[in-house]
């Protein structure tokens, strides 16, 4: 079953095309990696999917429903959670309070605190649960935002550069977390760390100049000469 689709989706900024007539399909239950050079249109695409950017043309379809003109907060209610490339935590609130704000959207009051504590434990921040988010390192703010995403129990979790700023052991923990989340959640992952992509993704979509350059399994993408030339730098 297809969970998310785009049809002829485009976004133009001052005459420049960031995404051009893009058709994209994401089946339910898949971990899909979205890769490409800087400026390829990855963040623009997911911003249109989650409702932060209005497309210039085309459609976004979620669970068979056209959500192209639906505001972002209503897409959250439908089950789309998105963590930003630039962290968007509330710096003067604690880690606990940040995750609780996200959890309250979807959980009854009695279940919020246990869910918050579980989410922070799963991302490795249980020892910083009462620390102000603004005092956390950049990498730990990324983990906090990931917890804020999946505590909402979304149907689709979009993660934009989630491993940026993480130490090697934290990346290993992140991989374990995704392998756990994939049992219940469809995941769209923008990621530059190719070892993360190769290990976690069921399929990979490569964007270049706002268009699909290639799509396939991680191994197929790794061996694709066109992708190597455009992105991996070995062509």
SERO-4910 file (N, C-alpha, C, O; in steps of 0.05 Angstrom, whole numbers):
BEGIN
 pado doro    nc1    nc2    nc3   cac1   cac2   cac3    cc1    cc2    cc3    oc1    oc2    oc3
  Unk    A     17    -24      0      0      0      0     18     25      0     37     27     16
  Unk    A     11     44    -18     26     69    -19     16     88      3     -8     94      4
  Unk    A     34     97     20     26    116     41     27    144     31      8    160     37
  Unk    A     48    151     17     52    179      8     60    179    -21     75    163    -31
  Unk    A     48    198    -36     55    202    -64     57    232    -70     43    248    -57
  Unk    A     74    239    -89     73    266   -101     69    262   -131     79    243   -142
  Unk    A     55    281   -143     51    280   -172     57    307   -184     44    327   -177
  Unk    A     76    307   -202     84    331   -216     89    354   -197     82    377   -202
  Unk    A    102    348   -174    106    368   -153    129    386   -160    151    377   -167
  Unk    A    125    412   -159    145    432   -166    145    455   -146    125    462   -134
  Unk    A    169    466   -143    172    491   -127    193    509   -140    215    500   -146
  Unk    A    185    533   -145    203    553   -157    207    576   -138    189    585   -125
  Unk    A    232    585   -137    239    609   -121    251    630   -140    273    625   -151
  Unk    A    237    652   -144    248    674   -160    257    663   -188    278    671   -198
  Unk    A    241    646   -199    248    636   -226    266    612   -226    269    599   -247
  Unk    A    278    605   -203    295    581   -202    279    557   -192    262    560   -174
  Unk    A    283    534   -205    268    510   -199    283    494   -177    305    483   -183
  Unk    A    271    492   -153    283    476   -132    274    446   -134    290    428   -129
  Unk    A    249    442   -141    238    416   -147    221    418   -172    206    437   -176
  Unk    A    225    398   -190    213    401   -217    197    376   -224    208    354   -229
  Unk    A    170    378   -225    152    357   -235    159    330   -223    162    310   -238
  Unk    A    161    329   -197    171    305   -184    148    285   -177    128    293   -164
  Unk    A    150    261   -187    133    239   -179    148    221   -160    170    212   -165
  Unk    A    136    217   -137    149    202   -115    129    185   -101    107    194    -95
  Unk    A    136    160    -96    118    142    -82    133    128    -59    155    117    -62
  Unk    A    120    128    -35    131    116    -11    112     96      0     91    103     10
  Unk    A    118     70     -2    100     49      9     99     49     39    119     57     52
  Unk    A     77     41     50     74     39     79     94     18     89     98     -3     78
  Unk    A    107     25    112    125      7    125    154      8    116    171     -7    126
  Unk    A    160     25     96    187     26     85    204     47     99    194     68    108
  Unk    A    230     42    100    250     63    107    262     72     80    277     57     68
  Unk    A    256     96     73    266    107     48    287    129     54    281    148     69
  Unk    A    310    127     42    330    148     44    328    166     20    324    157     -2
  Unk    A    331    192     26    331    212      5    358    226      6    365    239     25
  Unk    A    373    222    -16    400    233    -16    404    250    -41    387    251    -59
  Unk    A    426    265    -42    433    282    -64    452    304    -56    455    309    -32
  Unk    A    464    317    -75    483    339    -68    468    362    -54    443    363    -55
  Unk    A    483    379    -41    471    403    -29    457    419    -51    468    423    -73
  Unk    A    433    428    -45    417    443    -65    402    426    -84    391    436   -104
  Unk    A    401    400    -79    387    381    -97    357    383    -95    342    374   -113
  Unk    A    347    395    -73    318    398    -70    306    380    -48    282    379    -46
  Unk    A    323    367    -33    313    348    -13    296    362      9    273    353     14
  Unk    A    307    382     21    292    396     43    267    410     32    247    411     45
  Unk    A    269    421      7    246    433     -5    224    413     -9    201    418     -4
  Unk    A    231    389    -18    211    368    -22    197    361      3    173    360      4
  Unk    A    212    355     24    199    346     49    184    370     62    165    365     77
  Unk    A    193    394     57    178    417     67    151    419     54    131    427     67
  Unk    A    149    412     29    123    412     15    106    388     25     81    390     27
  Unk    A    119    366     31    104    343     41     92    348     68     69    340     73
  Unk    A    107    362     86     96    367    113     80    392    115     68    397    136
  Unk    A     79    409     94     62    432     94     76    458    102     63    478    105
  Unk    A    102    458    105    116    482    112    120    501     88    123    525     90
  Unk    A    120    489     64    122    504     39     98    496     21     92    472     18
  Unk    A     86    516      8     66    510    -12     79    505    -39     97    520    -47
  Unk    A     71    484    -53     83    479    -79     74    500   -100     53    512    -97
  Unk    A     91    503   -120     83    520   -143     62    506   -160     45    519   -172
  Unk    A     64    480   -162     45    464   -177     48    435   -168     68    427   -155
  Unk    A     28    418   -175     29    390   -168     14    383   -143      1    400   -131
  Unk    A     15    358   -135     -1    347   -113     15    331    -93     36    319   -100
  Unk    A      6    332    -68     16    314    -47     -7    298    -38    -28    309    -30
  Unk    A     -4    271    -38    -26    253    -31    -17    235     -8      4    223     -9
  Unk    A    -33    235     14    -26    219     37    -49    201     44    -71    209     49
  Unk    A    -43    175     44    -64    154     49    -88    158     31   -111    155     39
  Unk    A    -82    164      5   -103    167    -15   -117    194    -15   -135    198    -31
  Unk    A   -110    212      3   -123    238      5   -105    260     -5    -81    261      2
  Unk    A   -116    278    -21   -101    301    -31    -98    321     -8   -118    333      1
  Unk    A    -73    325      2    -68    343     24    -52    367     15    -41    382     32
  Unk    A    -51    372    -11    -34    393    -22    -39    420     -8    -20    435     -4
  Unk    A    -64    427     -2    -70    453      9    -77    452     38    -87    471     50
  Unk    A    -71    429     51    -76    427     80    -54    440     96    -30    436     89
  Unk    A    -60    456    116    -39    468    132    -23    448    148    -32    425    152
  Unk    A      2    456    156     20    437    169      8    424    194     12    400    198
  Unk    A     -5    440    211    -15    428    236    -36    407    231    -39    389    247
  Unk    A    -51    409    209    -71    389    203    -58    364    192    -68    341    196
  Unk    A    -35    367    179    -20    343    169     -8    328    193     -7    304    193
  Unk    A      0    343    214      9    330    239    -13    313    250     -9    290    259
  Unk    A    -38    324    250    -61    309    261    -66    284    245    -77    264    255
  Unk    A    -60    284    219    -64    260    202    -42    239    206    -45    216    199
  Unk    A    -20    247    220      1    228    226     27    232    212     43    213    208
  Unk    A     33    257    204     59    264    192     76    280    213     67    301    221
  Unk    A     99    270    220    117    283    238    143    289    224    153    272    208
  Unk    A    154    313    228    178    321    213    197    335    232    190    353    246
  Unk    A    222    325    232    244    339    247    260    356    227    266    347    205
  Unk    A    267    380    235    278    399    217    308    396    214    322    385    232
  Unk    A    319    406    191    347    406    187    361    424    207    383    418    217
  Unk    A    348    447    213    358    465    234    341    460    259    316    461    257
  Unk    A    353    454    281    338    446    305    317    466    312    322    490    311
  Unk    A    294    457    321    271    474    328    261    468    355    236    469    360
  Unk    A    278    461    374    270    455    401    265    482    415    274    503    406
  Unk    A    251    481    438    247    504    454    270    506    475    270    490    494
  Unk    A    288    525    471    313    524    486    310    528    516    326    519    532
  Unk    A    289    543    524    286    549    553    268    528    567    264    530    591
  Unk    A    259    508    553    244    486    565    263    462    568    282    460    552
  Unk    A    258    445    587    275    422    591    269    402    569    250    404    554
  Unk    A    287    382    567    283    360    548    256    347    553    241    341    534
  Unk    A    249    342    578    224    330    585    200    347    575    181    336    563
  Unk    A    202    373    579    180    390    572    177    392    541    154    394    531
  Unk    A    199    392    527    198    393    498    183    368    487    165    371    470
  Unk    A    190    345    496    178    320    487    149    319    496    131    309    481
  Unk    A    143    328    520    116    328    530     97    345    512     74    338    508
  Unk    A    107    368    503     91    385    485     83    370    460     60    372    451
  Unk    A    101    354    449     95    338    425     76    315    432     58    310    417
  Unk    A     81    302    455     64    279    462     36    287    468     17    271    462
  Unk    A     31    310    479      4    318    486    -15    321    463    -39    321    466
  Unk    A     -3    324    439    -20    326    415    -36    300    409    -57    300    397
  Unk    A    -25    277    418    -36    252    410    -42    233    433    -55    212    428
  Unk    A    -32    238    457    -36    219    479    -53    231    501    -53    255    506
  Unk    A    -69    214    514    -84    223    538    -64    231    560    -42    221    561
  Unk    A    -73    248    577    -55    260    597    -41    239    614    -17    243    619
  Unk    A    -54    218    621    -42    198    639    -19    183    625     -1    172    639
  Unk    A    -18    183    599      3    169    584     26    186    575     46    176    565
  Unk    A     24    212    580     44    230    569     71    226    582     91    221    568
  Unk    A     73    228    609     99    226    622    113    199    618    137    199    613
  Unk    A     99    176    620    113    151    614    123    150    585    145    140    580
  Unk    A    108    161    566    117    162    538    141    180    535    159    174    519
  Unk    A    141    203    549    163    221    548    189    208    558    210    210    545
  Unk    A    187    196    581    211    183    593    221    160    575    245    157    573
  Unk    A    203    145    564    211    123    546    225    134    521    245    124    512
  Unk    A    214    156    509    225    167    485    253    178    490    271    174    474
  Unk    A    257    192    512    284    203    518    304    181    525    327    184    519
  Unk    A    294    160    537    312    137    542    321    124    515    344    117    512
  Unk    A    302    122    497    308    109    471    328    125    454    342    113    438
  Unk    A    329    151    458    349    167    443    374    172    460    392    186    451
  Unk    A    375    161    484    399    163    500    401    189    516    423    196    524
  Unk    A    379    203    521    380    228    536    367    225    563    359    246    575
  Unk    A    365    201    574    352    198    600    366    212    622    354    220    642
  Unk    A    393    216    619    408    230    640    406    260    638    415    275    655
  Unk    A    394    270    616    391    299    612    362    307    611    355    328    599
  Unk    A    345    291    622    316    295    619    306    322    630    287    333    620
  Unk    A    320    332    651    311    357    663    330    380    657    330    401    671
  Unk    A    347    376    637    365    397    628    351    415    607    337    404    590
  Unk    A    356    441    608    345    459    588    355    450    560    379    445    557
  Unk    A    337    450    541    344    441    514    366    459    502    383    449    487
  Unk    A    366    485    509    386    503    498    414    497    508    433    507    496
  Unk    A    417    482    530    443    475    541    454    449    529    477    442    534
  Unk    A    437    435    513    447    410    501    464    416    477    462    437    465
  Unk    A    483    398    471    499    400    447    481    399    422    458    390    424
  Unk    A    492    407    400    476    407    375    467    378    369    443    374    362
  Unk    A    485    359    372    477    331    366    455    321    384    437    307    376
  Unk    A    457    329    410    436    320    429    410    335    424    388    324    429
  Unk    A    411    359    414    386    372    405    373    357    382    349    356    380
  Unk    A    390    347    364    379    330    342    365    306    353    344    298    343
  Unk    A    377    293    372    365    269    384    339    276    399    319    262    397
  Unk    A    339    299    412    315    309    426    293    313    406    270    305    411
  Unk    A    299    325    383    279    330    363    268    304    351    245    302    344
  Unk    A    286    284    348    277    258    339    257    246    359    237    234    351
  Unk    A    263    248    385    244    238    405    217    253    403    196    241    406
  Unk    A    218    279    398    194    295    395    178    286    371    153    288    371
  Unk    A    192    275    351    178    265    327    164    239    332    140    236    327
  Unk    A    178    219    342    166    192    344    148    189    368    132    170    368
  Unk    A    150    207    388    131    204    411    103    210    402     84    202    416
  Unk    A     99    223    379     73    228    369     60    204    355     37    205    347
  Unk    A     75    182    354     66    157    342     56    162    313     33    155    306
  Unk    A     72    175    296     63    182    270     61    158    251     74    138    255
  Unk    A     45    162    230     45    142    208     69    146    190     80    127    179
  Unk    A     78    171    188    101    178    172    120    196    188    112    217    197
  Unk    A    145    187    192    165    203    206    186    212    187    200    195    175
  Unk    A    189    238    183    209    249    165    231    261    182    227    278    199
  Unk    A    256    251    177    279    259    192    299    273    173    309    260    154
  Unk    A    305    298    178    322    314    161    350    316    174    353    331    193
  Unk    A    369    301    164    397    301    174    398    295    204    410    310    219
  Unk    A    386    273    213    385    268    242    411    260    255    414    263    279
  Unk    A    431    251    239    456    242    252    477    264    252    499    260    261
  Unk    A    470    287    241    490    309    240    497    318    269    479    324    285
  Unk    A    523    318    275    532    326    301    534    304    321    540    309    345
  Unk    A    528    279    313    528    257    332    556    243    331    569    242    311
  Unk    A    564    233    355    588    217    357    583    189    345    560    182    342
  Unk    A    604    174    340    601    148    328    583    129    344    566    116    333
  Unk    A    586    129    370    570    111    387    541    120    386    523    104    388
  Unk    A    536    147    384    509    157    383    496    150    356    472    145    355
  Unk    A    512    149    335    501    141    309    494    111    310    473    104    298
  Unk    A    509     95    323    502     67    327    476     64    342    459     47    335
  Unk    A    472     80    362    447     79    377    424     89    360    402     78    362
  Unk    A    429    109    343    408    119    325    400     97    306    376     93    300
  Unk    A    419     82    295    412     60    276    394     40    290    375     30    278
  Unk    A    401     33    315    384     14    330    356     25    334    337     10    333
  Unk    A    354     51    340    328     64    344    311     62    318    288     55    320
  Unk    A    323     68    295    308     66    270    299     38    264    277     33    255
  Unk    A    316     18    270    308    -10    266    286    -18    284    270    -36    277
  Unk    A    283     -5    307    260    -10    325    235      5    314    214     -6    314
  Unk    A    239     30    307    216     46    298    204     36    272    180     38    267
  Unk    A    220     23    255    210     14    229    189     -7    232    174    -13    212
  Unk    A    186    -20    255    166    -40    259    138    -28    259    119    -42    253
  Unk    A    136     -2    265    109     10    268    106     36    252     84     46    250
  Unk    A    128     46    240    127     73    228    141     73    201    162     61    198
  Unk    A    129     86    181    142     90    155    161    114    159    154    134    171
  Unk    A    186    112    149    206    132    154    218    142    128    225    127    110
  Unk    A    219    169    125    233    182    103    257    197    115    253    214    132
  Unk    A    280    189    106    305    197    119    323    212     99    333    201     80
  Unk    A    327    238    105    347    254     90    374    250    104    376    257    128
  Unk    A    394    240     91    418    233    105    442    235     86    441    224     64
  Unk    A    464    248     96    489    249     81    508    226     89    526    220     73
  Unk    A    505    215    112    522    193    121    515    168    106    495    155    112
  Unk    A    532    160     87    525    138     70    525    111     84    511     92     76
  Unk    A    540    108    106    540     83    121    512     80    134    502     58    136
  Unk    A    501    102    143    474    101    155    454     93    133    436     77    138
  Unk    A    456    106    110    438    100     88    440     70     79    419     57     76
  Unk    A    464     61     76    468     33     67    457     13     87    447     -8     79
  Unk    A    459     19    112    451      0    133    421      1    138    409    -20    144
  Unk    A    408     24    136    381     27    145    360     27    123    338     17    127
  Unk    A    367     37     99    346     42     79    337     16     65    354     -1     58
  Unk    A    311     13     60    301     -8     43    306      1     14    314    -16     -3
  Unk    A    300     26      8    305     37    -19    316     66    -16    313     78      5
  Unk    A    329     75    -37    342    101    -37    332    117    -61    332    106    -84
  Unk    A    324    142    -57    318    160    -79    339    181    -80    345    194    -60
  Unk    A    351    185   -103    372    205   -107    360    229   -122    350    226   -145
  Unk    A    362    253   -110    353    277   -124    378    292   -134    399    292   -122
  Unk    A    374    305   -157    394    323   -167    380    345   -184    365    339   -202
  Unk    A    386    370   -177    373    393   -190    342    390   -190    329    397   -209
  Unk    A    332    380   -167    303    379   -163    289    357   -178    264    357   -179
  Unk    A    303    338   -189    292    316   -204    303    290   -193    324    289   -181
  Unk    A    289    268   -198    298    242   -190    320    232   -209    316    229   -233
  Unk    A    344    229   -198    367    220   -214    367    189   -216    373    178   -237
  Unk    A    360    176   -193    360    147   -192    344    138   -168    339    153   -149
  Unk    A    335    113   -169    321    101   -147    326     71   -147    326     58   -168
  Unk    A    331     60   -123    336     31   -122    345     23    -94    342     39    -75
  Unk    A    354     -2    -91    364    -11    -66    390      4    -59    403     15    -77
  Unk    A    399      4    -34    424     17    -28    447      7    -45    464     22    -54
  Unk    A    448    -20    -49    470    -31    -65    469    -21    -94    489    -15   -106
  Unk    A    444    -21   -106    441    -11   -133    450     18   -136    463     26   -155
  Unk    A    443     34   -116    451     62   -117    481     65   -114    493     82   -127
  Unk    A    493     49    -96    521     50    -92    537     43   -117    559     54   -122
  Unk    A    525     26   -134    539     16   -158    531     32   -183    541     27   -204
  Unk    A    513     52   -180    503     67   -203    524     88   -211    530    106   -196
  Unk    A    534     85   -235    555    103   -245    546    132   -246    561    151   -241
  Unk    A    521    137   -254    511    164   -255    510    177   -228    516    201   -225
  Unk    A    501    161   -208    500    172   -181    528    177   -170    533    197   -157
  Unk    A    547    159   -177    574    163   -168    586    189   -179    600    203   -165
  Unk    A    580    195   -204    590    219   -217    578    244   -205    592    264   -200
  Unk    A    552    243   -199    538    267   -191    540    272   -161    540    295   -152
  Unk    A    542    250   -145    540    253   -116    562    241   -100    574    253    -83
  Unk    A    568    216   -107    588    201    -90    616    209    -98    635    202    -83
  Unk    A    620    223   -120    646    234   -127    667    214   -136    691    218   -134
  Unk    A    657    191   -147    676    170   -155    673    164   -185    685    145   -195
  Unk    A    657    179   -199    652    173   -227    673    185   -245    672    182   -270
***
